[in-house]
Amino acid sequence: MTQIYQPLIALAAISSASWLYLLAFRGRFWLCDQRLSPALDQTLDPWPSIWAIVPARNEASVLPQSLRSLLSQTYPGRFQVMLVDDQSTDGTADVARQTAQVCSAEDALQIITTEPLPTGWSGKLWAVHQGIAQVMQAQHEPLPDYFLLTDADIFHGVDNLKQLVLKAERDRLDLVSLMVLLRCESLWEKLLIPAFVFFFQKLYPFPWVNQPQNAMAAAAGGCILVRRDVLMAVGGIEVIRKALIDDCALGAAIKHHRNPQGNTGRIWLGLTTTTTSLRPYPSLQTIWEMVARTAFTQLSYSVGLLLLSLLGMTLLYAFPPVGLAWGWVMGTSAIALLAGLAWALMTLAYWPTIRLYGLSPLWALTLPLVGLLYTLMTVDSAVRHFQGRGGAWKGRVYATETVK
């Protein structure tokens, strides 16, 4: 019997050691402590000029809230919004105009409609590219200092733009991005959405992203403030035109670009509770679709990496509760203690993210189940890729390519 238990003891030891490593040596990703300073008493002279680029495809239902939040910013400098209507069929452009009228901000909003989607572009990036091109080609208008790249379903806290600019100017950053607070109201959202943020932070530890000397780069597409001259220097949106995970591709392009002085870009990625996503995920299927769309892309479409990921997810998330139950039933204290330690460390690591979303601490215990579901989503993402259905989004199916 001892020979049977020895492999299980080894697996339990590896699982608990892995969580110790993640807690101590993975950039402290789990602390959720990368936040913008709330201090708004600072001033700039002059305040930089900004154009927000908002791609919108059938977003009429959310624009009365999201667009109004943009047009109501407290930002003291010149700020205008370019809404790019991406072939919508629900009256998106009309709702945008009505919203601007309600805000008495008609002059701050410009609306264009995209040209047909060319081969080799994702729909969102094609829309963003055209919005930026429209701003850059405007006659008798000074070029903006920054672009704010944001989704049409993002509700911006009233001081969000001011905080972003103060951060960028104070720390001399080329890109500042926020992982907005995702909606977390339904049962499935409470179970799976905080974990989505947790896994993203584990994959791209924000403190490492924010260190200029660290090669780790990422961004969150819902809210990105980027210097116009730096964006143009790296080649604009066109350099990431095929990327399904476009936000992280942009973060990497900015951070790894060297300026004429030989310095690489400086980026910052953090969390917020005041700028939020309005996108609902009321069912398991809606969250499944979101994750399966790009999960295999994250693995560079590698079967080998997929198998390693499945092994790692099983060892990190599934084994601790299974090992604890096995050790308890079989009376093998070593397995039970080591597996219980792994589950305890896992719960400790997840708790700050659960607290970020204002949920009961008991939700932190669900990470093994959540890990299983995300593993199945990743497998499904691979299956879709090999069936030619990868990258489907809003009625479009893109070639599953990614930008390195």
N, C-alpha and C positions, 0 to 999 in steps of 0.2 A: 504493500500500500504506500510505503514511503516513496517508492520510485514513481508512483502515479502522482503524488502530491508535489514532488519537487518541481516539475515544469509549471504547475499552477502557482506555486510560491514564487518562482522566478518571474512569471508574468505579472503577478501582483506587485512584486518589488519594482519591476520596470515601470509599471503604470504609476505607482506613487512617486518614483524618482523622476519620471517625466513631468508630473505636475509640480514637483519641487523646482525643477529646472524652469518651467514656464513662469512660475511665480517669482523666481529670483533673478533669472537671467534673460528673459524675453522682453527687455525694455520696459518692464513694469506696465505693460499694455493694459492690464486688468484693472488698474486703479481709476481709470476714467477721469484723470486729473488735467487733461489738456483742454483748457477753457479760455475764452477771450476775457480780458479784464473788463469788468462792468464800469470802470471809471470813465466818465464822459465829460469831466471838467477840463480836459485838455483841448487845445485849439490848434489849428494849423493856419498858416498865412502864406499863400492862399490854400484853400481846400482843393484837392485834385478834382478834375472833371471826370465823370463816369457815364458810360452807356451800359445799361442792362440789356442783355440779349436773351430773349425768352422764346424758345421754340415751343410751338403749341399745335398739337394734332388732336382735334376733337376734345378740347378742354373747356367747353362752355360751362360745364357744371361747377368748376372750381374757380374760374377766373374772377367772379365777383368778390371772392375772398383773397385769392393770391395776388391778383393784379392790384387790387385796392391796397394791399399791404405794401407793395412796392411804391405806389404813387403817394403813399402817406408817410414815407420815411422822413425822419427829422434831419437828414443830411444837409449841412449848410452850403455845400458846394453845388456846382452845376451837375444835374442828374437827369437823364432822360432814359426812356424805355423803348426798345425796339422789339415789338412782338412779331415773330415770324410764323405766319399761319401756314402750317405744313399740310396743305391739301385737305383741310377739315371739311366735314359734311354736316356739322351740327351748329353752324352759325357762330363759330369761335370768334371771328373778326368782329361781328356785330356786337356780341356780348362785351368784347374788349372796349369798343368805342363807348358803349353805354356805361361801362364801369368808369372810364375816364371822365365822362360827363358828370357822373354822380360825385366824383372826387374833385370836380372843377380843375381837371388836369389834362385837358385835351391837348394843350401845347407840349406836354411832357411825353406824349405817347405817339409813336409812329408804327404803322402796321404795313407789312409787306406779305406777299404770298410767294411761296417757294416755286421755283421752276421744277419740272419733273425730275424725279430722283435718278441721277446717273449711276451707271455701274461702278462699283468700287467704293460707294459711300453708304454709311448708315443714314437713316432718315433724320435722326436728331442732329448729327454732325453736319449734314448738308444744310439743314435749316440754320444752325448756328453760323456756319461759314458764310451763308448768304446775308445773314443779319450783320455780321462784322464787315463784310464787303460793302454793304450799303452805307454803313457809317463811314468807312474809310474813303469812299468815293464822293461823299457829300461835298459840294462846293460851298465856299464862303463860310465853312464851319471849322473851327479848330478841332484837331484830333483829340480824342479823350486821353486822359492819363491812364485810365483803367477800364477794363471791361468786367462787368459782373455777369457771369454765366450762371443762369439759374433755370430750374424747371418751372413749368406752368402750374404745377400743383404744390408749390412751396409758399407757405405763409411766413413772411418775414417779420420778426419782431420790429417794433417801430424804430429802434436804435441800431438795428443790425448793420446797416451800411456804414454808419458812423464808426461803430466798433471795428469793423473789418478794415476800414481805411486807417484808423489810428494804429491798429496792429501792424499793418503793412508799412506805414510810414515810420513808425517808431523803431521797428526792428529791421528796416530796409529789406523787406521781403518782396520777392517777385510774384508769389502766389500765396493767397490765404484761402483756406477752404474749411467749411464746416460740415460735419456729419449731422444733418438736421435730425430733430427728434421725430421718429416715425410714429405713425398712428398706432396706438396700443389700447384698443377698447374691447374688441371681440375676444372670445375665449382663445381662438387660434392665434390672434395677434399677441395676446399675453404669453402664450406658450412659445411662439416662434420668433417674434420680431426682436425682442431684446437679444436673443441668441444670434440673430443675423449681425447685429452690431458687435457683439462679443467676438464672433468668429472673424469679422472684418478687422477688428483691432488686433486679434491674435496673428492674423496673416500679415498685417501692416502695422506693427506697433507704432502708435502716434509719436512717442518720444524719439524713436529712431528716425521717423520721417522728418521730424523737426530739427534734427541735428545736421548741420551743413556737412560735417565730415563723414556722415553715414550715407551709404549709397541707397538705402531704402527710400522709395518714393511712392507717394499715393496722393489721391485727392478724392473728394466726395462730390459727385456731379450736381447735387441739388443746390449747392452754393459755393461758387468759386469766384474769387476776386483776383484778377491777373493783370499785371502791367501790360499795357498795350505794346510798348516798344519791345519788351521781352518776348511776348507772344509772336510778334512779327519776326523777330530775330530767329526763332526756332523753326519758322516756316508756316506759322499760322495753324489753323485747325486742319488744314490739308494733310499735315504730317501724321495725323492720327485718324484719317478719314475712314479706315476699315475697322477701327477698334470697336468691339462690342463693350469692353470694359474701358470706355473712353476717358473716364475721369482719372483713373490711375495711369493710363497712357499719357494723358496731358501732364500730370504731376511728374512723371518720369522724364518727359521731354523737357520740361522747364528746369528740373533740378540737375539734369545731366548735361545741359547746354553750358558751354563755356563762353563767356563774354570776351571781348578783345583784350581784356587785362588777364585772361586766363583763369578767372574765377568761375566756379559752377554756380547754378541758380540756388536761391534760398527760398524754401517753401515752408508752409506751416499748415498743419491739419489738426482740428480740434472738434470738440463736442459742444452742443448747445441745447438748452431747454426752451429757448424763446423763439427760435425759428423752427418751424415744424412742417412736416409733410401732411397734406390733406388727402393723400391717396389711401383709400380704405382697402383692407385685406380681410374681408369678413369670413372667408372660408379657407380650409386647408388648400384647396385647388388654386386660389389666387396667389397664395404665398409660394406654393409649389412651382407655379409657372414663373414667378419672379426669379427664384433661385435656379431652377433648371435651365433657364435661358442662357446663363453664363458660367455655370459651375464647371463644366468641362473645359470651357475657354480658359478658366483660371489655371487649369492643369496643362495648358498648352496642347490639348488634344492628345495627350500621351497616355497610352494604355498602361505603361509601366508606372507612371505617376498616379494613375487612377488606382492601381492595385496597392501601391504604397499608401495612398490616402485612405483606402478602405481598411488596411491593416492598422494604420495609426488611429483612425477614428474608433475602431473596435477596441483597441487597447486602451485608449484614453477615456472613452465614454461608456462603452457597453460593459467592459470587463469589471470595473469597480463594483457596481451593484450585484452583478452575477457572482463575482468572486466572494463578496461579503455573504450573500445568501448561501452559497455552496459551503464556505468555511463554517458558517453558523450551523447548518444542518448536519454536516459531516463531522463537526467537532474539531475542525482543524484551525486552531486559533491563529497560526501564522498567516494563513491565507485570509482569514476574516479580518485580522488587524491591518494587514498591508492593503487589502482592497478597501477596507473602511477608511483608511488614511487617504487613499487616492480619491475616494468620493468626497471626503471632508475638504481636501485641498481644492478639488474641482468646485465645490459649493462656495468656498471662500473666494475663489477667483471670479466666480460669476456674480457674486453678491453686489459689487459696486454697479454693475450694469443693470441689475434688477432694481437697485435703489434709484439709478438715473431715471428709470421709467415709473417710479413711484409705486412699485408693486410690493406685495407681501414678501418677506424673506423666504417663505415656503416655496415660492416659485424657483428659487435658486437650486432646490433639490431636483428639479425636473430636467436638468441638463443631460443626463444619460439618455432619456427618452428623446429629447430634442436632437441630440447627436445622432441617434438612430435615424430619425426622420430626414435630417440633412444628408446623411450618408445615402439614403435611398433616392433623394433628389439628385444627388451627384451622379449616381448610377443612371438614373433616367436621363440626365443631361447628356451623358455619353451615348446612350441608346439613340436619343434624338439626333445627335450629331451624325452617327453612322447611318441613320435613316434619311438624312438630308433635311431634317426638320429643326436644326439648331438655330438659335438666334431669332426665333419668331417673336415679333412685338408689334402690337397695334395693326394687325392685318398684313404685316410684311415679314418675309423670311429672308434673312441675310445669309450670305456665305459665311461660314463660321471660320473667320480669320481673326487674328489678333496682332497688334503691333507690339513688337518687342521693345 
